[in-house]
Amino acid sequence: MTHKHGIDLKDAQSLKSDMAVVKSRKDEMVRTLNGFLGLFEQFKTELIRGEGRFVGPKVVQVSDGRLLTADNIVICTGSRAFVDAGIPGLVESMPMTHIEMLDLDVLPSHLIIIGGGYVGVEFAQAYRRFGAEVTVIQRQEQILPQEDEDVVACLVGILEKEGIRFLVNTAVESVSGLSGQSVKLNLKSTNGAVLTETSVQGSHILVAAGRLPNTEDLDLDKAGIKKTASGHVLVDEQLKTTVPGVYAAGDCAGSPYFTHMGYDDFRVILGNITGSPRPEGTLGRHVPSVLFTTPELAQVGLREKEAKAKGIEYRLVKASMGSTFTRSHTLDTVATEGFAKALLAKDSDRILGFVALAPNAGEMLPVVSLTMKKDLGYQDIRGLIFVHPTLNEGLPLFFLGVPTRE
């Protein structure tokens, strides 16, 4: 079984990954997932491969010269990784983005990741487990800067035990060498402190320091479609652009950069086109997110740091995985060293936010999200019967710890 996944294990000290096998398996999975392309033919939908740009309010010209028009047009051009050309030598070093990482068929001896967001952290753990030395460089004082400090501290502790190095409050000043061969990154402090390391050397660079919307080559101005200051297509809560009948969805529209949010965007647009619009459109959506590390970091609703910044009063319930969620069915240390916490309204039973750090924590979000969406309370979850042994069966016990209202 291990050979199928590209792992060669003769003994505990000789664990290594055959990245050619790993890539081959990835390619096989992609081919399977791309089976949906047959649906175009099944539903008599024409798929045109090429580049399109607007030449009028509702006229798109394809790179093969064809002109297309329609009653409704949806812009869904996504986003791309941001590679900072202002850092001397970075572009010339030919760093990888997530695209090239997924096609890598060799194991880096030392992978240096610029950026500590979702993409950077997920690849960091994956390649450390493949057997590479991994260093993550982050400009801010913590990785995953949008997440609560206690959550990140717990996750970082787990990842550091696996051997991943994190250099926070650190920026790349310049780069020399060629990614895939040998590179040296000169570093500088972002908070004025003296760095313990002023440079780092490695074999490969992954840039995961943000994303840019793919909107600059669409000639939106020729159609009268406006953009925001960040370059996203300007849309309202129904995802309508400044031109009637033209919509934008997903990353390019400034929606949260998650596939599932792009899917929900299309539900909003479909409702408009078919005459059954969602009244609130994209307003008030509870955005679920999962960082796919081990353990997973799953979150929905308000974060504690956001509540404090907005002056929202709340009650907090927090419990470790080992004491509440996993004690009945596992002794695995990775499964038990995480925790969960929930923010509850001060004057009602409503759940304002929830986060969990545990294996398969993402599976806990639907029941919490539904409770929040339907404006129910934590008492409704506490009264449910969950299957044993599952992670969710810990939720009733977890919500027994809710502080009483003042």
TAURWO-V691033 format. One line per field, one symbol per residue. ss: DSSP state (2 for helix, 1 for strand, 0 for the rest). Layout:
ss = ???
This chain:
ss = 0022201100022201102222222222222222222222220000000001111100111100001110001110001110000001000000010222200000000111110002222222222222001111100000000000222222222222200011100111111111000111111110000000001111011110001110000002222000100000100000010000011102222000002222222222222220000000000000001110000111111002222222000111111122222000000022220011111110000111111111002222222222222000122222000000002222222222200000
